[in-house]
Amino acid sequence: MKRKKNILIDFLWGIASALLFSRLIVDISFALGFPFMLPEIFWIPVLWIYRKHLKYHLNYSCVYVFAASLFFLFVISVLLGEFTFVAILQTLRGYLYLLLSFSYFYNQKIFNIDRALCVISGALFGWILSALANFKLVLTTPANASSDAVSSYTGNIPALILALAIPFIWNKGRYFGLFIALVGIIIFLSGMRRLIVVAVLAITLLLIVDLCTGRLKRKYLVMLGVTSLLIVVSYSFVADYLAVNAPLYHRRLIEKSEVGYNGDSNSSDAFRYETILNFGDMVRDDLYPKGFVSKRSIDGLIYIDFPIYEMSHMLGIPIFIVLMICFFHRIYWHFRNYKNYGIKESALCVVSSVSMVVLLFIEGSFLNYPFATPFTGGLLARIFSNKNLIK
């Protein structure tokens, strides 16, 4: 009975992590007269219900270091005055949750990986509910409307990576099949081509890590083969359905994806390639920390699409390079730890950390949105942990 209760609570916790920061809560916040989105208020009853299940404690050494670092970056941001005070606070909020989560999970002993899977299941299900509401709006958008009238729906990308990696590494086939299906639904409803890249990247990394360590599981190759076959068979049906019922969505998800698969590029892809190639010119003035950036303006979109620019601007190129060297060292350390000693969480750290490096060039929501940054902080905490890794 207690186990079923814990499963339900963890699942609801995951749903809350998605829905309480969704557009539904944005609408409620403004309807109640809040001057800006403040979903944290709606977290109070959730935390009260969940309080007995939070068994770990914050690592206060991390808290003090991170608090000083955030305050330092905040002061620099205000003094330089590049962005508005409110925009700086909005960016600070995401990093605050990230670092609190890091302090909570760093070197902690996690007893039950199944409970983490329940939270992830809830997070994905909540993402589907939120994206479904957005997709209903898409279906009512006229075909002659502007392309800007249709927006993709960003969700918890770190949870998506965990959803694919944990069942694969811990050999939980039922969860893996379930999460593959949920990820497919999310990609369809969200309209984000980047999710396809993230999902394929995570699966590819899982196969490479297991192949290099001699632990490749054949049943997952069969499951992935069946999934690929289903995608091929259903692709034309899905494309035709979107072309008829949601033409703008079809243009965003299907046509642009086909252009990329054929080796061509569209205007948005060309902009991405050009931005990456001009990285050196764009960050040549970022030799010292300049603090938090604004992600709420048109100019701030580059920081969302290319978070590597945000990191270099916020920390300065020298500090950013040092941190990336440390990060790659942790990838190497975890790979050896999994290969030599079979520590399963190290395999998870390799997959998640390499995925994060790639995300720095394509998608910054994992460093931005409050529903995603706690997951990011937890992943980073485990990547930099040296003890109590799950075997």
Secondary structure, DSSP 4 states (H G I P E B T S, - for coil): -HHHHHHHHHHHHHHHHHHTTSHHHHHHHHHTT-SS--THHHHHHHHHHHGGG------HHHHHHHHHHHHHHHHHHHHHTSS-HHHHHHHHHHHHHHHHHHHHHTTPPP--HHHHHHHHHHHHHHHHHHHHHHHHHHHTS-TTS-GGGS------HHHHHHHHHHHHHTT-HHHHHHHHHHHHHHHHHH--HHHHHHHHHHHHHHHHHHHHTT---HHHHHHHHHHHHHHHHHHHHHHHHHHHH-HHHHIIIIIHHHHHHTT---HHHHHHHHHHHTHHHHSTT-SS-------SSSTTHHHHH-HHHHHHHHH-HHHHHHHHHHHHHHHHHHHHHHHHH--HHHHHHHHHHHHHHHHTTT--GGGT-TTTHHHHHHHHHHHT--S----
